Every structure is written in C-alpha cells, then in structure tokens.
C-alpha cells in the first residue's frame, strides 16, 4: 500500500515538473519571462558569462527597454539550439537581433546538463529534444535519465514559494544585478586553471552550425559575441586554439561575430574581473558600453 | 554489490524466496550460500582470505589452548595488517578484502571467548563460517558475538509477514537517512574539507556540524538497512546506535555510538588490560606520583590510552585517526578523573542535573567536544587540521559576506537557498523523530504506512543518487 501510494505521488510530482515547470511564474529571468516581454531588439542566449558580463540597465537605455538575457550556468551550445527552438515555438514575437555566445571552451564541453534551470525552463517538447541531443552525443545513462526527468529542478519546484522572492531580486531581465567586486590582482594572478587537456566535442561543433542554419531558416538576424576574459585565460594557447576553431566554423558558414579584441576593453585590468571569465560590476559596465557600440556598428542584417 | 542498488534488491528478493521455501534442515545453508554469493560478487578472489581466516580459526580454536589462541591472533591480525596498512609501507596494489576489519574482530572475539572458556567452540565448520560471513553484517558490522548469533543463524525461521514488513520499513528508514540526509550534506562537507584554506570560520563550523549529521545518518542508516534485511530473514542483529547525539557526556556517547565495536574493545582489550600484569605495574608507578588518586581510577589510565590509540589506528594508519584516538583518550581520562569532583560540585551549588536546561547544556557541551574530535578525524592532513582550527578561532563572524560564503558550497546561487531549505526541513524532521524516540521509545510506531510513503517519495525526489557508498566501508 505504501509503495503504491508513493509511486502515485512520485508520478504526480514528476509529471508536474516535466510538463508545467516552464509555466511557473518565474520573475526577471528565464524563457517564460523573456517570451512574456514580447518583441525585443536584442536577445542574448548564453551562459553565466553573459549573465555576469552584460549590464541590463545600460542595454535598456540603449535599446529602449527592448532587451533580454537568457543565460544558464555553464550553458552549452547543444542546449542553446534547443533554447532557440523553444523560444520560437512559444513566441510569435520579433527579435531584432539574437546574440549567441562565442565561448571558445564551449566547444570542449562534454554534452551534459549544466544547470537544473535549463530543464526547468523547457517545455516537455524541449526537454525531450534536449534529452535526444544528449542521447545522440552518447552522454546518457540510466542514473542521468533519472536525474534529468525526476530529481533535477525538484528542489526549486518544492521550495518555489519561498525561494522565488529571493531569486527574483537577484536578476534583471536575466542578467545579474549584484555589485560584485574584484578579488584583486593577486588572486587573479594566482588562480590556477588548466585547460591544456581539453579536447573538442563534435556535438558542440555541430551545434554552432545548427544555430546558424536555424536562424537562417527563420530569417533571424544573429551574431556570435565573445565576451572578454582576464588576460591570463584570454591569451592561453589552448583558449586561442579553440577560439580559432570557433571562428573557422563561423567563417565557413559565413556568420557574423564580434571578438573580445574587437571592443575597446582592457583584459589586463584586474578590477574588471570577479574571476577568470566573469566580470565585476565595474567591468560589466565598461564592457557593455563598448558592446553596445559594437552591436550598433558591426552587425549587418541577415 | 552496493546495499542501495537494484542488484542487491533483486538478490534479497530471490534469497528470501528460496529461504522461506527451504525446509528446516537446510535453511541456514541458504544464508551461507547467499553470503558467499554476496561476498564473491564484490571480488571473487577475496573469498580466499576470509576462508583462510574462518578455517584456521575454527580449526585452531577447537582446542582453545594458549598456543592455538596466539596463532589465531597472529594469522588474523597478520592478514588485517598486511591488507589494511600495506599502503603505509609503499605497497599500493593490495585492496583490502571487503569487511576485513569487521570480520577479523568477530573472529578474534570468538577466539578470545573460546580461550577464556566463555563459549564452547563450534563443532561445525559451516555453522561457524555462516557466523563470520553472514552477509548483512559482513561489510560494516555490527560486530556480532557468537553467543548472540549462532543459535539464530542456524535455527529454522518460518515465513512471518510481520518480520518482512518491519524489516522493509527499517530498510526504508536507512535508505532515507543515507540518500536523503547524508547524501545532501555530504557534498557540502566534501567541498569544504577538500580545501579548507579558502573558507571562513562560519563555513567551517557549518561543515563540521554537517559532518556530525552525515556520520550519524550514514552509519546509522547503514545499520538500519542491514538490521532491516536481517529482520526479514528472522535474524535480529545487535543494535549499534542508541541516539548518540543526545548523550550528556563523552563516555555516555561512546556507549551509544557504534555500540558493538566499543563493547568489543571493552571486552577483548580494555578489561584484559585492566587486569594485566603490565598495567598493575604501570599504575603502581602512577600511584606514586598521584598519591591521592583512587586505585581503581589509576588502573584505567593506561588501558584507556591503549584502547583509544588502537581504535584510532583501526580506522587506518593516518595522522588524523591517530590524533583522533589520542584526543578521545585524553577526554575519557579527564572525564573519569573529574566525574567525582563534578558530582560533588553540582551538589554544593545545588545544580539539579535533572533540570531540562542543565541537560541541554550537557548535550551541547558533549557535541562541542565531539566536534573538535571530528575535525581532527575528518581533516585530510595535519596542516588542514591546524588551518581549520585557526580559521574557526580567528575568522568567524556573523555578517552578510560570511553567510553568503557559507552558502557557496551548496552549489551555485540559484540552488543554494533551495538546498538550505530542504536540508533544514529534513534534518529538523529527523531530529524531531529522534527526540520523540528519546523520550518515548514507542513514538512514531503507528501510521507506518504514511511514514513509509512519505519517506519513499522524499527518497525518490530528493535523494542523492550515486552516493550509495557508506563511510565505514572504507574501514
């Protein structure tokens, strides 16, 4: 009897999470809120780098409030394709320009679920598609399936009434609002990182081409933007190699991009960085000022 | 084979089916065969070592003379030392057979009891083999005694629905403790204790508090699972925990935590040491220095030190375990030596020890003393221990930045708050249950279906899958 009751309750919770999580009234972030905002001049889709490095009040001012940033921790290119399709499926709104992230190291990420919010924001259709992408990339097994469809995001769902008021204040149109500061030059100089053993992941490379093709099919203007990192990472040979690889894919497909070096931003300035690839509040503002100029000057319509 | 896995679940169902369909004469053989399969599932080669231990001990102790007893100790301790401590001598290829620390203690306990004439040596090798290898208690205890176990293991157990229901309920409790409570706080502890240097005092205090929770939930959860499984076969295992965190002193705590191990040390090491010649000699010497001390107290000093150092080393040859043993030896001695004075003092100042606030104070004091020991135990090196104490003592502040820093090991900002709420609710629920049971052993006996349903739902939705290895398996 206990087992039957438990199975029924679990089934209800799992069904609710998978089918209705995308309809939860999440404020200031995520696909639902972006879709609800309507037509936009600029829509960012990327990882926590976009979330930390784009200053939304400044973008608001430049684009009359018609901007939004959809970003997830460690967001992957494979997931970005699904997120783009999800927005198209759920919205008739027009987007002047979609900015995708040109993160060189994104090409090396094993296809996986990087942030439970990714699942939370997707409809059942989107969840299935993302799972299929993960399955095709050979990154799935039974425990992962359990995590994906059952446990992931369940904490947020159950605690939603308590946590949402807290989370809601931490974002504005999907970007961070906190006044984060740099830990200092010494810390940034000593922070250890090693990306020398990273290898390319074909599914992520294919995803870049997918994004380009899907945007073209929808006659959607788009651009890939590389957000500056602290110079130690920015000038790392492995990082440069994957940036070149990313550029090669974009060039082959005749896609537009804005590199970190295309904007007037000092990657040696320690005060601008919270860690190797996330900016402090002052860095965010300095970069966004230049990014706005670059977007206005450097992007042609598709 | 992990105890929290589908193969183990299937294994238990099949074994139960065969067990209850087997006649009186052969039923115990099903348990023996099941135990062999369970053991060989993990690594078939290691059955050789447990077999050496079983056969040699049984054969030698049939005639429990001094030389046979010594040989038994040498063989069993020799195997334990070779496998467990070889890594300290630069040999890294030997992986200790599953449960070697536990079955060695059971073997030595049996041999000692035979030698002391407390029990009659087993006349059936297979019965003795079942006693040592009985699969629920093989990997992490409890360390059963021959007197308690033998009759139960070889007796016939007819199908009993209540046994199955009670056993299954207890297994659910154990899985809940392990996957939901220990699993959830475990990530935090691993993150913080993995590199304590980068964390402030508040985070380290939270991690240490969580470690107390993890240890109890992990180990007692394991015990609930194995006791539940054993109950299903009609065999009652020794209880190993009696709500230890409600203890009012450290000696009481050690009477309520890992009871079977502490009883083993008491019976087979502490008591023989107290009455030994070397201890009489040393305590006489000590008596010349502390002339006012009672003879009985002096006699416990050296055995206490020996027992705690051995207990520390039993966990492994690491500084942290040895330091932990020495720390608790010191605390136990302080406790023994001062308990009389404390009682007198309490009477003098009319301190009513039955007062609830006094009890809360005593419990909090015990947990504090315990936490210090656990910091030593959990630290990965001596420098980490020093760093943790240093940060706690010099860098603990209750302010926004330290509270925010204490949240970071829960995960990224978006998950931290939800995690905190869920952990708080679950740990509080567990605490309420334990507190109610501390007051009334029969609390939460009714409405089991509701509790079982709730626990199953929470396990399925909030359990941490992939954290099915138990802490004490390492020993």
Interface residues (C-beta under 8 A of the other chain):
Chain A: X1 X2 X3 X5 X6 X9 X10 X13 X14 X48 X73 X115 X116 X117 X143 X146 X147 X150 X151 X154 X155 X156 X158 X159 X162 X163 X166 X167 X170
Chain B: X412 X413 X414 X415 X417 X418 X419 X421 X422 X448 X449 X450 X452 X453 X456 X457 X460 X461 X462 X463 X465 X466
